[in-house]
Amino acid sequence: MANDVINVEGMSCEHCVKAVTIAVSALPGVENVSVDLDGGKVSVTYDPALSALDAIKSEITEQGYDVVA
C-alpha cells in the first residue's frame, strides 16, 4: 500500500469533501481517503498496482478541483 498527500485548490465546503471522497474512494485499490479542507490536502491510502497516483489526481480534477504540484 502507498500513502500520498495531494495538494488541492478549490475545495471550500463539506460538499467538496464529499465529492472528492466518494470519487476517489470508488477507484480500485483505494482503501482510505481523508480530506483536510482547511489545509487543502487529500490523503490517500491505495494500492498503486490497481490505481496509479495520476489516476487519483485525474479523478480529483474531474470533480472540478485543481491539483497543485
C-alpha positions in Angstrom: 0.0 0.0 0.0 1.1 3.5 -0.7 0.2 6.7 1.2 0.2 10.1 -0.6 -0.9 13.6 0.2 -2.2 15.6 -2.7 -2.4 19.4 -2.6 -5.8 20.5 -3.9 -7.2 24.0 -4.6 -10.8 25.0 -4.9 -12.4 22.9 -2.1 -14.4 25.2 0.2 -17.2 23.2 1.9 -18.4 19.8 3.0 -19.9 19.2 -0.4 -16.4 19.4 -1.8 -15.2 17.0 0.8 -17.9 14.5 0.0 -17.5 14.8 -3.8 -13.7 14.1 -3.6 -14.1 11.4 -1.0 -16.7 9.5 -3.0 -15.0 9.9 -6.4 -11.5 8.8 -5.1 -12.9 6.0 -2.9 -14.6 4.5 -6.0 -11.3 3.8 -7.7 -9.9 0.3 -7.5 -7.4 -0.4 -4.7 -8.2 2.8 -2.7 -8.5 1.9 0.9 -8.8 5.3 2.6 -9.4 8.9 1.6 -9.1 11.8 4.1 -9.8 15.4 3.1 -8.3 18.3 5.0 -10.5 21.2 3.9 -8.6 23.9 5.7 -5.2 22.7 4.6 -6.3 22.0 1.0 -4.9 18.4 1.2 -6.3 15.0 0.3 -4.5 12.0 1.9 -5.0 8.7 0.1 -4.1 5.1 1.0 -4.1 2.9 -2.1 -2.6 0.0 -4.0 -0.5 1.5 -6.8 -0.9 -1.7 -8.7 -4.6 -1.1 -9.0 -4.8 2.7 -9.3 -1.9 5.0 -10.2 -1.4 8.3 -8.4 -2.0 10.0 -11.7 -5.5 8.3 -11.9 -6.3 9.6 -8.4 -5.2 13.1 -9.3 -7.2 12.9 -12.5 -10.4 11.9 -10.6 -10.0 14.9 -8.3 -9.6 17.2 -11.3 -12.7 15.7 -12.9 -14.6 16.7 -9.8 -13.7 20.3 -10.6 -10.8 20.9 -8.3 -7.2 21.9 -9.1 -4.4 19.5 -8.2 -1.3 21.6 -7.3 2.2 20.1 -7.9 
